[in-house]
Amino acid sequence: MAVLEVVQIGNPVLKAKAEPVEKINKQILKILDDMADTMYASDGVGLAAPQIGVSKRIIIVDIGEGLIELINPEIVSAEGSVVDQEGCLSVAGFFGDVARAQKVVVQGLNRQGKRVKIKAVDFLARALQHEIDHLEGRLFVDLAVNLKKLQATKEQVDE
């Protein structure tokens, strides 16, 4: 397992539609493990494979309730609409307001290749939608309004 560099906005892999995973093998399992190490080391709540330079349909999310790993995820239903603030490890230092469905049902495969279905609301629904957008070549800045750059506070500068 390894902590990898998170690809930043401007890299073409972030704008490309990711390829489906045809077979779950040792390489795919290593990608999942490396993604988790990278996400946790970066203090993120989600990561998509393109963010580590791998154009495969793989996402992970952990909003503090345990790690969710999904291979070839898809949103099968969505309802409601909520605007909230988002940021992204691939767009470091920026945040903005994004409208997303309040509730989603997402299905995909787990690391054992078993089909799983996740019913998510609020923050988990937002995180899943954000990561699945990465697989379509969409970044939150493509959808955001009120985009702002984080300003370092004096305390952060002094650290």
C-alpha positions as CSV (number, residue, x, y, z in Angstrom):
1,M,0.0,0.0,0.0
2,A,1.1,3.5,-0.7
3,V,0.2,7.1,-0.4
4,L,0.1,8.5,-3.9
5,E,0.1,12.0,-5.3
6,V,-3.3,13.4,-5.9
7,V,-3.7,14.6,-9.5
8,Q,-4.5,18.3,-9.8
9,I,-6.9,20.2,-12.0
10,G,-5.5,20.7,-15.5
11,N,-4.4,17.1,-15.8
12,P,-6.3,15.5,-18.7
13,V,-7.1,12.3,-16.8
14,L,-9.5,14.4,-14.6
15,K,-11.6,15.4,-17.7
16,A,-11.7,11.9,-19.3
17,K,-14.5,9.4,-18.9
18,A,-13.1,6.6,-16.8
19,E,-13.0,3.0,-18.2
20,P,-15.1,0.2,-16.6
21,V,-13.3,-2.4,-14.6
22,E,-13.6,-5.7,-16.5
23,K,-12.1,-8.0,-13.9
24,I,-11.3,-7.5,-10.2
25,N,-7.7,-8.8,-9.8
26,K,-4.7,-8.0,-7.6
27,Q,-4.0,-4.8,-9.5
28,I,-7.6,-3.5,-8.8
29,L,-7.3,-4.5,-5.1
30,K,-4.0,-2.6,-4.9
31,I,-5.6,0.5,-6.4
32,L,-8.3,0.3,-3.8
33,D,-5.8,0.0,-1.0
34,D,-3.6,2.8,-2.4
35,M,-6.7,5.0,-2.8
36,A,-7.7,4.5,0.8
37,D,-4.1,5.3,2.1
38,T,-4.0,8.4,-0.1
39,M,-7.5,9.6,0.9
40,Y,-6.8,9.2,4.6
41,A,-3.3,10.8,4.4
42,S,-4.9,13.8,2.6
43,D,-7.7,14.2,5.1
44,G,-10.3,13.6,2.3
45,V,-13.7,12.0,2.6
46,G,-13.7,10.5,-0.9
47,L,-11.4,9.7,-3.8
48,A,-11.9,8.5,-7.4
49,A,-9.3,6.5,-9.3
50,P,-8.7,9.3,-11.9
51,Q,-7.5,11.4,-9.0
52,I,-4.5,9.1,-8.6
53,G,-4.0,9.1,-12.4
54,V,-5.9,5.8,-13.0
55,S,-8.7,6.1,-15.6
56,K,-10.9,3.3,-14.1
57,R,-14.4,3.4,-12.6
58,I,-13.4,3.0,-8.9
59,I,-14.4,5.2,-6.0
60,I,-14.0,5.2,-2.3
61,V,-15.8,7.3,0.4
62,D,-15.5,7.5,4.1
63,I,-17.5,10.3,5.8
64,G,-16.6,8.9,9.2
65,E,-18.9,5.9,9.2
66,G,-16.5,3.4,7.6
67,L,-14.9,2.9,4.2
68,I,-17.1,2.3,1.2
69,E,-15.4,0.9,-1.9
70,L,-17.3,0.8,-5.2
71,I,-16.2,-0.6,-8.5
72,N,-18.2,0.5,-11.6
73,P,-20.6,2.5,-9.5
74,E,-23.8,4.0,-10.9
75,I,-26.5,6.2,-9.5
76,V,-29.8,4.3,-10.1
77,S,-32.1,6.8,-8.5
78,A,-31.9,10.3,-7.1
79,E,-34.4,12.7,-5.4
80,G,-34.5,16.1,-3.9
81,S,-32.1,18.9,-4.3
82,V,-29.8,20.5,-1.8
83,V,-27.1,23.2,-2.3
84,D,-24.1,22.9,0.0
85,Q,-20.4,23.7,0.0
86,E,-17.9,21.3,-1.6
87,G,-14.1,21.1,-2.1
88,C,-11.9,18.6,-3.8
89,L,-8.4,17.1,-3.2
90,S,-7.8,17.7,-7.0
91,V,-8.8,21.4,-6.8
92,A,-6.7,22.3,-3.7
93,G,-7.6,25.4,-1.9
94,F,-11.0,26.1,-3.5
95,F,-14.6,25.5,-2.5
96,G,-18.0,26.4,-3.8
97,D,-21.7,25.8,-3.6
98,V,-23.0,22.8,-5.6
99,A,-26.6,21.5,-6.0
100,R,-26.9,17.8,-5.6
101,A,-29.6,15.3,-5.0
102,Q,-30.4,14.9,-1.3
103,K,-31.0,11.1,-1.6
104,V,-29.4,8.6,-4.0
105,V,-29.3,4.9,-4.5
106,V,-25.9,3.8,-5.9
107,Q,-25.0,0.3,-7.0
108,G,-21.7,-1.2,-7.9
109,L,-19.4,-4.0,-7.0
110,N,-17.4,-4.4,-3.8
111,R,-13.8,-5.7,-3.7
112,Q,-15.1,-9.3,-3.7
113,G,-17.1,-8.7,-6.9
114,K,-20.4,-8.8,-5.2
115,R,-23.1,-6.4,-6.3
116,V,-23.9,-3.9,-3.6
117,K,-26.6,-1.2,-3.3
118,I,-26.2,1.8,-1.1
119,K,-29.1,4.1,-0.1
120,A,-27.6,7.4,0.9
121,V,-28.9,10.7,2.1
122,D,-27.4,14.1,2.8
123,F,-23.5,14.2,3.2
124,L,-23.0,10.6,2.1
125,A,-25.2,11.1,-1.0
126,R,-23.2,14.3,-1.8
127,A,-19.9,12.5,-1.4
128,L,-21.0,9.6,-3.6
129,Q,-22.3,11.9,-6.4
130,H,-19.1,14.0,-6.2
131,E,-16.9,10.9,-6.7
132,I,-19.0,9.4,-9.4
133,D,-18.8,12.8,-11.2
134,H,-15.0,12.3,-11.4
135,L,-15.6,9.0,-13.3
136,E,-17.5,11.1,-15.9
137,G,-14.7,13.7,-16.2
138,R,-16.7,16.3,-14.2
139,L,-15.2,18.3,-11.4
140,F,-17.1,20.2,-8.7
141,V,-15.9,23.5,-10.2
142,D,-17.8,22.6,-13.3
143,L,-21.0,22.8,-11.2
144,A,-20.2,25.2,-8.4
145,V,-21.4,28.7,-7.9
146,N,-19.8,31.2,-5.5
147,L,-16.4,29.6,-6.1
148,K,-13.9,30.8,-3.5
149,K,-10.2,30.4,-2.7
150,L,-9.4,29.4,0.9
151,Q,-7.5,32.1,2.7
152,A,-4.8,31.0,5.1
153,T,-5.3,32.4,8.6
154,K,-2.3,33.9,10.4
155,E,-2.3,30.8,12.7
156,Q,-2.0,28.5,9.7
157,V,0.9,30.5,8.2
158,D,2.7,30.4,11.5
159,E,2.5,26.6,11.8
